Each structure stands twice: as structure tokens, then as C-alpha cells.
Amino acid sequence: MMKPKAYCSLRFVTLLGSLATATLMGCGGKPGLPGHSYSSENAINMEIKSEPFGTAPNGQQVQLYTLTNASGMTVKVTNYGAIVTSIQTLDRDGNFGEVALGFDSVDGYIPNDPHFGGIVGRYANRIAKGKFTLDGQEYTLAVNDKPNHLHGGITGFDRVVWQAEPLQKQNAIRLTYVSKDGEEGYPGNLTVVVTYTLTGFNALKIDYEATTDKATPVNLTNHSYFNLSAGKEKDILNHIVKINADQFTASDETLIPTGELAPVKGTPYDFTTSTRVGDRIENLQGYGYDLNYVVRNGGDKLVHAATVEDPSTGRVMQVQTTQPGIQFYTAYHLDGTLTGHNNTTYNRYAGLCLEAQHFPDSPNQKSFPSTILRPGEKYSETTVYKFEVKE
């Protein structure tokens, strides 16, 4: 049993080449929990940098936007797929490092089979056999993860160009995409707005909004892969994870839920206490984690869903969300054929995902929280990835 730890955020080591005094912030509790605001106030008003990032398959020019806060933390986002391409944060020694798997140009993302960093939708995760019935009508979707539909289909939201609007005062990027009626088989014209905000408290806040003119299932998430060691370790097996979930959605061999909310206690899926990722991983079918957890008290207000710690660098990531579920995935499908940032080869377990979302196959599971959005309603969800340093 690991002892409780105190976490602090190391703030302001270097900024634009000038040496500054290192100070510690937030040592008296967990920022972002009740009583803490995730606004970007107290951050220096820094220019949002924009630069060319390549050309999309349809010939559109793609841009890369860089957000920077007072601590010198940076987040890079491209309007191709609304992808988070880079997150650079401090370690315990005051060094910045890349903690998100990704590529240095849009070319790496065009196939993007692992969905690195993108907004996946119209429906994140799986829909059984690519079919669902809504208001008496059956809809057929692409089967791109046999025998099921996965992450929005052949051309999901992470494979299209979004309209980007930098929000200078908020230190944010607002991205908008209109998914036409019938796109990938889904009904309704769906307008999606995703806003990435880099706060002065070293948090990447993601706000999701959507409206439709026809009833449709909607389930959006960000599919970033994290390795908090920033290359110091080639995999995440030594990362320590805690997930605030007592249940998971039990699934069949194709990862479609059976409808049962199964207890994690007594299973290899129990992360209710801080546990090294690699401790039980080779006992799992498929040799990795890929399952949806039922977030404790999730699905309403912003709650703490998970904590990840890298002992080698002291980096800690706290995850909060308004979503009812979170998919924990340990990238066991990566096979060394992809090379990304800093010429890093991405092998099995190179990163981990904590994708806050609704449950898989919810359109076919009446007992699950509904994912149906109707005209006149507004889809609204928030997820926060907060980066700290364990001293």
C-alpha cells in the first residue's frame, strides 16, 4: 500500500530565455477540486503562436497553434483533427519534456491509426456491429474495427480540418467542425465546438459543445497518449495509476459491453489504490488494458477521475471530468512502426490513454447513460488534465 503523497506544482523556471525564481504553488491541496477555479487568470498574456503544419489530404493548408503559460508549459494544437500534438511540462529538476506522443508535421497524422491526440467522434469508442436504432429507424455505420464501428468510422473527426479561432485573452484555441447529415452514416447536421485552454495552473482544459438538427448519438473525447517520463523511459509500465472507479463495463471478446457493470475488486482492473501499470499487465487478455471504467460520482459535475505518476521524473497528471466513464488504454497495439517526437520509436506500451467519455455502445444499451442529442438540446462536457510535480 502506497502512502498518501503531497503534490506541488513547480512554477516558473524559465520564460522566454530569462531565468526566474522557482516557486511552488498549490501545496495545500489538489487544485481543481471543489473550490478551485480552472480559469486562466494569473497567467501572463502571451501571444498564441501560429505556424504552417503541412497540407491535409483534401489540399487544405493546416496550421499549428502553440499555447504557453507563465510557467513556460506549452501545448500545441493543430486544426487537422483538432489534434493535441505536443504537451511540454516540467519535471522535478526543472527540465521541460514532451509528455504526449505525436508527430512534428501533419503527414504523421494523416493515417493516424492510433488516433494520437485527436478529437474522436461522432461517437468515441465502439458501437456493436456498426448498427443502432433511434426513434424506430435503424442506422448502419462503417465497420472499421471488425466486427464493430470505432471512433466515428473511416473518416472520424480526427481526420478532418476544423475551423480554428485563437482566443488570446483566455489563452485558448476554439475549434469548430460541422458534421453533415449522413456523414459516416450518422443522422443530423452536428455542429461541434471544442475549446482547448491552457491555464495558469498548468492544466489543459477541454470543453466540448455540440448541437444538432436531428436526433443523433454523440460521444466525444480526446485521444492523447501520455508518457510522463518524456523519453526517460520507453514505456509506461513503471507509471503509477489510480482510477476513481469501483466498476467497469464488462465486455465480450470484441470489447462490446455486455450491459453488466462489474466490480473491479478482486480483478486485475482494480486501480482504486495507486498501482504500477506493469504489475498485472501480462496476465490480461491481449497483454494490455483497454476498458471503460465507471467514474465514481461521474456524469454530472467535474469530479476527480484518475491520477498518473511517473516516479522517474516526478511528473504527476490529475484527470478530472464531467463524463460518466473513462477508457484506460495502454497502447498494446503499437508495434514499433511509428516514429514521433525526438525520433522516438513507439513500441508497445509507449504511452497510456485516459479518455473521458460516455460508455461504449450506449446507443444499444438502454441501461447506460443516454448519448442521444436532440434538436434544441446542447451537448456539453469538460475534461481537465492537470500537470504537477511530486517534490
Buried (B, 14 or more C-beta within 10 A) or exposed (E): EEEEEEBBBBBBBBBEEEEBEEEEBBEEEBBBEEEBEBBBEEBBEBEBEBEEBBBBEEEEEBBBBBBBBBBBBBBBBBBBBBBBBBBBBBBBEEEBBBBBBBBBBBEBBBEBEBBBBBBBBBBBBBBBBBBBEBEEEEBEBBBBBEEBBBBBBEEBBBBBBBEBBBBEEBBBBBBBBEBEEEBBBBBBBBBBBBBBBBBBBBBBBBBBBBBBBBBBBBBBBBBBBBBBBBBBBBBBBBBBBBBBBBBBBBBEEEBBBEBEBBEBEEEBBBBBEBBBBBEBBEEBEEEBBBBBBBBBEBBEEBBBBBBBBBBBBBBBBBBBBBBBBBBBBBBBEBEEEBEBBEEBEBBBBBBBBBBBBBBBBBBBBEEBBEBBBBEEEEBEBBBBBBBBBBE
